[in-house]
Structure formats: C-alpha cells, structure tokens
C-alpha cells in the first residue's frame, strides 16, 4: 500500500490544513477541524464552485437551516429509507458497515445493492478488518443515518440534522419560482453542512459524519431538456465509463458531449452539460485528468426515480476510485413527494403560444334540491360535485367524513366551451452535488510531490493559485537595513489588491522557500540589497523554481495577474 496518504495527512496536520477535532479529549471518528491553511483552501475551492454556478450559470445562492422538521424528511423518504446495512462482529464486538466489508474482501462490487440475507451469507467466510477473525454467522440489519433532535421544549416536535442540502431548495420551490418570475428553467444553489451518522468512518476526510456539500437544483420543463447553452460543451471530450462498458468489463470511451447525447449514452443535454462543467472545474482546481473519471450508475444502483446519474470519481492511492460529485436527472420525484406531503402544488404555469378553446363537461348542482337535504353544507357539496367526474350512478363526495352518493337527479351535466391559456407543469430536477471535503483531500493528494533538490528531499504541494491558501510569500533577505520595511510595504500593497500575501523573515532564505513550497505557495518575492540600489526584486516560481529579476513597482500587478491566471510565469522575461 502506498504511503502517500500518510505523507499527505502528516503534512496536513503539521502545517495546519486538517486536524483531529477536540483532540485534547480524544478525537472522534468522522469529524475533523480545518486549520488556518485548510480553512482558507476550502473557502477558495467553494469560491471557484460559486464562480461556475453563481456567477457564470446565474443560479442564486440561498441558505437554509441545518435542522429540519420531520415532515420534510418524511416527504423526501429519508425517515423511512435512509439507512445502511450494519452488523456487529461477534469477536471484537465492533459495529461495521456490511457492504463495505464485503467489497473490501475484493470479490464483490456494488454490495450496497444486496439484501441483508445475501450480505450475511457473503460475510461469513470473510475476516473482520479489525480483529482479523472469520466473521461467521451474523445478523445484518438497517441502521438509520439520520441525526435526530427535538425542536422546542418538551420534545413536542421531532427534527433532524439535514442529511443533504437539497431539501431546503425543494421546500422553497414556490418562493424561488416567484423570484425567477415564474419561468423555466431556473435554479438555486446551496453550500453548507450536512450530517450523516456513519456506522464506522475510518477513511479520514473521505467519510465524515459532518461534511460540506455544494448542490445545485436546476428546475427544467420535463419535455424540454435541451440546455440553452449546450454549445459551450458540445465538443468537450472526456472519458466516460458508461454502464455498458462496466457490464462488459471494457475501458472508458473517449467521446464528446454532443456525441454522447446523440448516441444515448447520456440521457439529455442538461446531464451532459454538467458532467463537462464538473470535469472542467475539477481539473481547474488541480485534479489530474488521468486520475479523474465519470462513471454511470449501473441499472441496479440507479435510483428508481432517476432518469440518469453519473459520478465524478477521483483515484486515490489509498482508497481507490472515490465518488466526489454526483450529477443526476431526478425527474419530478422530489417536487411530487413534497406536493403530496404538504398539499402545495409545486407546479409552474406554462402559457401556450396561442389561446386554445376546449369543450369540457361542467357539472351544475341543483341547489333547489341540494339545499333542503344538506342545508348549510349544500354549497360545499356543490363545489365538490363541480370538481368531480360523474359515473352512471352519480358522484361520490365526502360529507362530515363520510362518503355520500349524489345521484344524477341532484345535478345537471352540460357541455361548455372554455379558453385554455396554458397548463400546470411539475418540473424535473437536474442535480449536480459536490462533496467539498472529498475534493479538498483529493486536491492535497493530487498536488503532493517529493523530489530531490541539491541532495535534499523537497516536499511540495503544486496547488493552483486559485486554491493555494497563501498565494505569494514576501521575504526580506535580512530584517534590517530597510529591507524589512520594503518587504512589509510590498506585502501590504499586495493585500490591498486582494492577494493573500505572507511576510516571512524567519530562517535562511532556502529554508523559507522550502517552507512555502510545502504549503503550496505558488510564488515568492525576495527583497535583497540590490533592491535598494536598482529597485528590482527576485520573483520565484514554486513549480519550476525559476527566478527572475523584475522591477519592484511592477510586482503587485504581476502577482495579481499570476494568481488570477491571466499571466503565466514563463511569459515573464
């Protein structure tokens, strides 16, 4: 097993990217703290995501509570069905997730689709990953992943910590529709904490009980799934591992998005568009293309309500292919579920291009006959009749909780011609869902490198300037003779330009370079005695270790352009 994971996590803990949470009391699995550098890097990743979805795509961001009332999760299906299959090792008494243990044995894939009985049978000959004894006969049972709580005093209302950010967007659908002027397509995004009470999280940043999700919910007409800007990614080419290739044990197919949609590999242009956008975003963040693939859900793992679903998976030396982003066409499942639970319509009125005239049957109650029989309830009965479909025997309506037959002699049916100006449509939902913590780890692992320089091992994080927590370091060669003053002034100027600059005068200049290389700082500026004479400084590139002399007055604009990628270091003479 590669030791890259240990090296990356050692660096992360030592340099303030990620720490065990509440370490002084004994860390709890499934929770982490982001240190000063990690929190900054995470925010930069989130802001790149916002640059794509909020700034470019135009989907406004909302923020909903992380605690939701029970009705939300009854409607979404989480209360009834959000669970994993678990067992207890009869030897070490630890609780373990059954499908993960079975898959870890290496002979079965997609064990999560197996029944409890089949998992129990598969577990019997396998050694427990903790105590290494054969598991033998065990009971496999469902364990709810929801964290429950109570809302208000006396535990009168049950609440749950949200297991995903999406439901808040769905429950806000009517207000969002009004915000977007009652027109499709439209979307909203949310980024924030979600919570899942994982059974045995032993994968560091890959599987957490509290994690950050970034999700977009894009509402589209169910019969109009051609993306209005699909030309942006029509020719975008990448490797797609569809379910036919998986079932036939064949490699991924290199194909453009337009071809993939035309051939039916991807269900529609919306799904293809966000697959390509996700690929572009992840590679921009620093994920190597050769360690990134898009895998289509197999028929037996695809949600029953989904039309199509693809996972962006990133290859990890320790964990193999890790699901990091999911892009799904969820049809109208979510809105239909909340409509049924809440009683709201969750539909959009779509006007026709031209008004249509239709002939419809209208049921008109005979109030003279209904009045004496139903008295004060006659009006309600008449309204119920008007919205019903009559049979030969009459119309059944509910009166005081009982079903009552209204016979044909109590109403008349007549044909009327009406104007129809449009129709009510329940939108379908396209959902790209990002696991930010997994992306953070993947970037650290993808960008970590070691190389020998001058007989020493240089550890370096090749972080993109958009992601690096510190974008430029400023070094005075000595902290005297006004060199420190010039360096401080330059640092302040850079900060005013929005560049995250760090002043560092501690130790030999070579040691300072290595220290900044290790945390991924892409550029460094050294102020030396020549600076006092000719007003030039040394500008250094982390990756190539190339150094150039540039005028001091040009440094702020040069660094700003380097960090925004409008200038590349090799273009500086």
N, C-alpha and C positions, 0 to 999 in steps of 0.2 A: 504493500500500500504506500502510495506517495506520501511524503511528509510535507507537501505544500500547504495542506490545511493547518498543520501545527505551526509552520513558519508564518503563515498569514495571520493566524489568531494570536501568536506571540507578539508580532509587530503591532497588531490592532490593540492589544491590551497594554503593551508597553508604551505606545506613543499616543494613547488617548483617543482611539477610534471607538472601541467597544469594550465594555467592562461587564463582569457578572453583577447582577443587581443585588443590592443590600448584602454585599459580600461579608461585611463585618458580622452578620448574623447567620451566615451560611447561605450561599446562593441557592435560589430555587430554579429548577429546570424550566425552560420555556419563557424566561424573562431576561431581558438584557437592558443595560444602560448604554446610551451613546455618550461617549466622552466629548471633549471640546472639538476635536477634529472630526469625529464621526458624526456629531450632530450637524456640523457645518456641511460636510459632504452630503449627508442625507437631504438637507434643505436644498442644496444645489441640484440634486437629482430630481426632487419634487418640482423645482422651478423649471427644469428642462421639460418635464412632463407637462407643466402648465403652458410652457411656450408652444407646445404642439397642440394641446387640446383646448386651452382657453384663448390664447392669443391668435393662433392660426386658424383653428377649426371654429372658433367663435362660440364654444359651449361655456356658458357662465358657470361659475363655481358656487355651490351652496354648502351650508354647514348645518348638520342635524345632530340632535343629541345622541350620545353613545349608549344611552339606556332607552329602551322602547317598551311600550305597554304590550301585554301578552297578545292582544288581538292582532297586532302587526305580524307576529311570528306564527300565529295560528294560520293566518291567511297565506303567508309565504311557504308554509309547510315545515318550517324549522322545528316547531314544538313537537310535531308528530314524527318527523323523519330525519332530523339532523343528528345522526349518531354514527359511531364507528363500532366495529365488532372487536370485542376485547376478551381476553382470557387471563386467568391467573396461573402462573407457573406453580405446579404442585410441590416443587422442591424449594425454590428460593422465595416463593410467595409474592413475587413482583407481578404487577399487572402490566400486560403488554398488548399492543395492537396486533390482532391476529393476521391481517393481510400483510402487514409489513414483515412479520417474522417469516411467513410463508414465502414471500417474494425474496427475502434476504437469503433463503436457502438456495436460490438460483435456478429452480426448475419450473416455477410457475410465474407468469406475468399477469397483470390486471387481476390480482387476487381479490381486490375490493369488490368485484362483481360476483364473487362466490357466496353461496349460502353459508349460514352458521354451521350446518351439519358438514358440508364439504370442507370448510376450513378446519373444523375439529379433526376430521379424518386426515387432512394433509399435515396437520401439526404433530400428530402422534409420533412419527419417527424422527422429527427434527430436534436438534439440540437447542436448548434455551440459550439465546445470545448472551445472557448474563451469567448463569451458573454452569452452562455447557452440558447439562444433563439432558437426556432424551425427555421430551415433554410428556409423552404418553397420552392417556385419556384425560381430556379437559372439556369443560363446558365453554362454548363461545356464546357471548351474549352482547346485546346492544348497550352502548354507553353514550348518553346524551352529551354533546359537546357544548351545550349552552350553559353559560354562567347565569344563574337566576338570582333575583334580588326582589325586594319588596319596595313599593312606592308609597311613601307616606306612613304615618303611624298605624300601628295595629295590624300591619301586613294585610291591609284590605285589598291592595291591588298588586298583582304579580307583574314584575318587569324582568327584562333580560338585557344583559350587555349584548350589544349588537354583534352578530357573527359575521356581518358584512356591511359595507356602507351603502349598498344599493337600495335597501328598503326605504330609506328616508326620501330618496328621489322618487320612488314609486308613489309613496303616500302623499307627496307634494305635487303629484301629476297635474291636478286641476289648476293649481296656482301657477305652475310653470307654463301650462298651456296658455293661460291668460297673459302671462309675462311675454310669451313669444307670439302674441297677437293671434292666437287660435289657428296657427298654420303649421302644417307638417312640411318637411321634417324639422325637428328641433331636438336639442339635447341638453343635459346638465351633467356636471361632474362633481365629485366629492372626493376629498382626500382626508384620511383620518384613521383613528384607531379602531380596530375590530378585535374581537375576543373569541377564542375557542379553547375549551378546556381539554386540550390534547391529552391522550392517555399516557404516553411515555415519550416526551420530546427529548431526544438525545442527539439532535443534529444541529446544535448551535443556532446560528441565525436562520437556518433553513426552515425550522419548525418551531414556532413560538406560540405561546398562549395569548400574548398581546402583541399585535403587529399592525403595521400601517398598510392600508390599501388605498389605491388610487383608481377610481372607477368612473367610467362614462356610461351613461344610459342614453341612447340615441333612439328617439321615437320616430318611426317611419310608417308610411302607408303600406299595409300588407301586400298590396298589389303593385307597388312602385319601389322596387329595391335596386334601381339603378342610381348609383351615387352621383350627385350633380357635378362633382369634381373628379370623377374616376380617371380622367385623362392624366391626372397628376401621377398616378401609379400604374397606369395600364401597361407600360413597358418595363416596370420594375421587376427584375428577375431574381429569384432565390430558389433554394432547395425546399421542396415540400414533401413531407413524408405522409402521404395520404393513407387511408385505411386499406385500400387495395394493395399498396406496397407492403404494409405491415403484415397483412394476412398471407401474402405470398413470400414474405421474408426477402423482399427486394429493397435496394437502396432508394434514397430520396430522389425525386425527379426535379431537375432544374428547369424552371418554367416561368414565364411572365404571368402577371396577374390577369391580363386580358385572356391569355390562352387558358389559364386555369378555370376561369369562369365559363368560357366558351365550351370547354370540354366537360364541364360539370364536376370538376374536382373540388371547386369551392362553390358553395350554394348560390351566392349572389355577389354583386359588386360591393355592397357595404362590408361584408365579411372580408373580401379580398383587400379592400382599401385599408382596413385597419390592421390586417396582417402585414401589409407592406409598410404602413406607418410605424408599426411596432418594431419591425426589423430595422428601419431607418433610425428610429430613436435609440434602440439598444446599442447599435453599432456606434452611433454618435456618442453615447455615454461611455464607450470603451470596451464593449463586449466584442471579442474577436469573432468574425463571421464563421470561421471554421469550428467554433465551439457553440454555435447557435443553430437551432433547427426549429421548424414548425411542424408539429405532429397533429394529425387529425384524430379526433376521438373515434375509437372503434364502435361499431354498431351496438355492442353490448355495454359500453360505458357512456354512450351518448344519452343525456337526459331525455326522458320520454317526450318532453315538450319542445326540445330544441330542434331546429332545422339543420344546424351545422355548428361545430365547435372545434377550434384549433388551439393548441397550447404552444406558446413560445418556450422552448426548453433550452437551458444553458448547461453545457457539460462541465461538471466539477470533478477534480481529481479524486476527491473523497466520496462524493455522493452520486456520481454518475449524472445522467440527464435529469435536471431539476426543473419542474414546471414553475415558471416565473410569471407568465402572463397568459390569460385565457381570453380568447375572442370568440363570442358566441352570438348566434341568432336565436334569441329566447322566445320567438313568436309573441303571442299575446298572453302567455301563461301568467305573468306577474300581475298585469293590469286586470285580467279576468278574475284572478284569485282575490285581489283587494276589492274589486267591484262586488263580488259575491259576499264578502265578509262585512263590508262597510255599508253597502246599499247605494253608494255613489256610482255614477255611470262610467267614469274613466274612458269616455269616448270623445272623439273630435267630430264636429260637424263639418263635412266637406261639401261645399256648394257645387252644384252642377254648372257647367258652362252655359247651358240653356235650361230654363224652367220647363219641367215635364208636367204633363197633365195625365193623371191616372184615375181610373174608375175603381172605386172601393165601396164595399158594403158598409153601411152605417146602421147601427142598432139604436133605435129610439124607444125609450121606455114609455109606456102608457101610464103617466103619473096619476090619472084618474083611478086606475085600477091598483097601482102600487101604493098610493097614499093610504087608503083605509087598511091595507094589510100590514104595511111596515111602518106607518106613521113617521116618527122623527128620523127613521133610518132610510126612508124612501129615496132621498137624494143620493146617499152613498150607494145604495143598491143600483140606482140608475146609472151612476158613474161607472160602477163595476161592470154592468152589462155592456156599456158603450165600448169598453176596452177588452171585451171577451169575444170568443169565436163560438157562435151558436151551433148546436147539433140538432138533429131531428126532434129530440125530446125536450130541448131548451138550453138554458145556460145555468151552470153551477156557479154560485157566488158564496162568499163567506159572510155570515151574519152572526154577530156575537160569538165568534169562534166555531160556529157550526156551518157545514156546507148545506146550502139551500138551493133547490132547483126552481129556477124562474121559468115557467112554462111559456110557450110561444104566444099565448093569448095576452100576456102582460107586456109585450113589446112588438115593434114592427121593424122589419128589415127592409132598407131601401138602398138603391144604388145612387151614389153621388160622385161627381167629378171634382177632383181637388187638384191644386197646384202643388207639385213637389219640387222644392228648390235645392234639395241636397240630401245627404244621407249621413247617419251617425256611424263612424268607423272606430273600432278599437285598434290602436296602433300596435305594430310589432316592435320589439326592442332589440337593438344591437348593443352588445355589452363587451367592451374591452376592459378587463380587470387586471390591474398590476399589483404584484406583491413587492412593495418598495424595499422591505428588509432583505428579501432574497436578491433583489437587484444590487443592493449595497454590497452583500457578500460576494456576489458574482463579479462585480467590478474589482473588488480587492484582489480576488484570486486571479482574474484575467490580467490584471495590471501588475501583479507582483513578479519580480525578476531578480535574479542574482547573477553577477558577473565579476570576473577578476579584473581589477584595475590597479596597476602598479603593485602587484603582488598581494593585494588585499581584496576581500570579497565585498563588492558594493551591492547592498540591498536597495532596490529602487521600486517605487510604485509609479508606473507610467500612466498616471491619471491625466485625463483630458483637462485642459484649463477650465472648462465649464464645470467640472466636478471637483477639482482639487480644492481642499479646504483653505490652503494658503496658495495664492496664485503667484506671488513674487516675494522673494526674500531680499532684504537690503542689508549689505554687510559693510561697515567701515573697517578698513584694513587694521586700523588701530583706533581705540576710543579716546583719542587725543588729537591735538594739532588741528582742530576744527573738522576733522574727518567725520567724527560722530555727529557734529552739528549738521553738516551737509547731508549725511545719511538720514537723520531724523526729519529734515525738511523734505527730502525726496519721499520718504515714507508717508508723511502727512499729505503731500500733493497727490500721491497715488490713491490714498484712501478717499480723498475728495472726489476722485474720478470714479469711485465705485469699485476699485481694485482691492482685493484683500491682500494687503502687504504686511510683512512681518519684519521688524527690525531685530537684528541678531548680531551682537558683538562678543559672544562668548566662545572662547577657544580659538584654535588655529583655523585659518581660512579653509583648509582642506576638510577639516572635521565639520565645519559648518556646512560645506557643500554636501557631505555625506548625510548629515542630519536632515537636511531639507530634501535630498533625494529620497530618503526612506519614507517620508510622509507624503511624497508625490508633488512637491512644489515644482512647477514646470520651469520657472525662470528665477535667476538670481542676478543682482546688481552689486558690484563691488566698488566701493569708493576708496581710492588709494591716493598716494602723494602726487601722482601725475594729474589727478583731478584738480588739485589746487593750481597746477601750472597751466593746463590746457583745457580745463573744463570738459574732460571726457571721462567715461567710466567703462568698466568691463561688464558686458551683458552676457550671461551664460545660459545655454540651453541644457535642460536636465537630460534629455534622451541622448543627444549626440555628444554632450559635454563640450560642445564647441563654444568658443568665446570670441566676442568681437568688441572692439572699442567704438563707442558711439558718443555723440555729444550729450552732456548731462541734460541740457534743455529739451532734447528730443525724447528722453527716456519715458516720461509719463504717457505720451501719445503712442510710442512704440509698444509699450507694455499693454496699454489698453487695447490696441489692435491685435496683439498676440493673444491676449486672453479671450477676446471675442472671435478669434479665428478669421479675422479679416486680413491678417498678415501672418505669413509663416516665417519661421526663424531663418530658413535657408535663403529667404528673399532679402535679408539684411546683409549689406555688403560691409 
